[in-house]
Amino acid sequence: MTLGATGTARRPHARGDALLREGWPRFSDGERSRRRDALARAAAEQECDLVIAYGAERAGTAVPWLCGWPVTREAALVVDLRSGEDVLFVDFHNHVPLATELAEDCEVRWAGPSMAGTLVEELSRRGAAQRRVGVMGPVPFGLHSSLAGAVDAIVPLGAAYTRLRLVKSREELERLRVGAYLSDLAVLALRDGLRPGLVDHQLSDLVERAYVPLGGTTHIHYFGITSMADPDRGAPAQHTTGREVRDGDVVVTEISAAFQGYSGQVLRTMTTADRLTPMYRDLHDVADAAFDAVCSVLRPGTTAAEIVAAAEVIEDAGYTVVDDLVHGFGGGYLPPVLGSRSRPAGPLPDLVLEEGMTLVVQPNVTTLDHRAGVQTGELMVVTATGAESLHDVPRGAWEGIGRRP
């Protein structure tokens, strides 16, 4: 597909447009209650009614999912399902005012000079020495050791939390659609600004300027830049290294812009040459066929084995993959995480698709030596009748980029 100045991102539906204009939109009381009730059921299955959700260095999705505070330096949410009195501990001290403004359904306090010491003191006040305490998030070893000495038992709730994130609510899907829209803007900005002579650092600047002014944030933007005549990279790179775009290059990209932590994900292959070379054309034709085949089986009840089998067009054509073929998305890198027959991602999970699951279908078809490769795909939602894309940018290879008058 040769793209000129055509191809735009359709604005999100009315609710999504409103979300972009609200500044910091809140989830409804009903949505927050749904999450707390789901957590209470998961904790009860493990015979606990006191839970700690932990995050640090902007990682740890359970904290914002439960109270709305996007983790900065360090945060621990104590959820007391017995008393209903929850408290969020935040570090640094200067982060407390905004956390107080954004966090909901909990008291906010400074974590003090020691998160571990503060949590142990709080747990002691709540009688945790006789209570089983559930823990979610990337808890470091030292904190875990401190907690273990202060409670009756620590119960890992990470797997249970992951299961709670697999099926999206209506309000979560609204935000994912906004994240997809922002991601579409980003990949179109890359298409419209890409030209020989730019380095990959500048490509990051192109994509971020598309969504940051609208309130979006960066989840990832990866670029794989290589010559089609003498390729040395089969998949997008996770960091920019100063690599320059030249005439005849192919650029394989994976872009996720987020809205309140809800990201879209769009993957496209584009070239500064007028056309893909015959090898790259064949690679992309196979990737398109694999994408279509996988999407055709995404419906409630589909198994992981059926998804992998649908993509066997890749191996039949004599190719393989580097990246995962399919993964759950929205609230983390979620199950099912699947490779292809020639490059499995591990044992096939015992999981069937359900309506409301969101998955990225992203065949990264490469030569067997991984030196040449393409990628295409996007975020899909499983509906009662099949799969629906959350994105709205043209499919296919984008050729002749940077050569427009």
Number of C-alpha atoms within 10 A of each C-alpha: 13 14 16 16 9 9 12 13 18 12 15 22 12 9 14 19 13 12 18 17 12 9 10 12 13 15 14 10 10 9 15 18 13 13 17 17 13 15 21 20 15 20 24 14 11 16 14 21 21 26 25 25 27 24 26 21 10 12 18 24 25 26 25 21 18 20 24 20 23 22 23 17 14 19 28 27 26 25 25 19 18 11 10 11 12 19 20 27 24 28 22 15 13 10 16 18 13 11 25 16 10 17 20 20 16 18 15 21 17 19 21 15 11 11 18 18 15 15 22 20 13 14 21 14 10 15 13 19 16 12 18 19 29 24 22 24 20 15 17 11 9 10 15 14 12 14 21 16 12 20 18 15 17 19 18 16 20 16 10 17 20 18 12 15 23 23 20 18 14 11 13 18 20 20 25 30 25 30 31 31 28 34 38 32 24 27 27 22 20 24 28 17 15 23 21 15 12 15 18 22 15 17 22 19 13 20 26 23 14 20 23 16 9 13 14 23 21 19 17 16 25 21 23 25 26 25 18 22 13 11 15 16 22 25 27 23 16 12 13 16 10 11 15 17 22 18 16 20 22 31 29 26 23 25 27 26 31 28 27 19 22 24 30 29 32 29 28 23 26 28 31 24 18 15 19 24 15 10 14 22 14 15 25 24 16 25 28 20 18 26 24 15 18 22 20 13 17 29 22 18 12 14 18 21 16 13 22 20 14 19 24 19 18 23 17 10 11 12 21 25 27 22 20 18 27 27 19 23 25 26 22 18 13 19 21 22 21 24 24 26 16 14 15 16 16 9 10 15 13 9 13 15 21 18 19 21 25 30 27 25 27 27 31 29 32 27 18 16 12 17 14 23 33 33 33 24 27 28 28 25 25 21 17 12 10 15 23 15 18 23 25 19 19 16 14 18 24 22 21 21 24 20 15 10 4
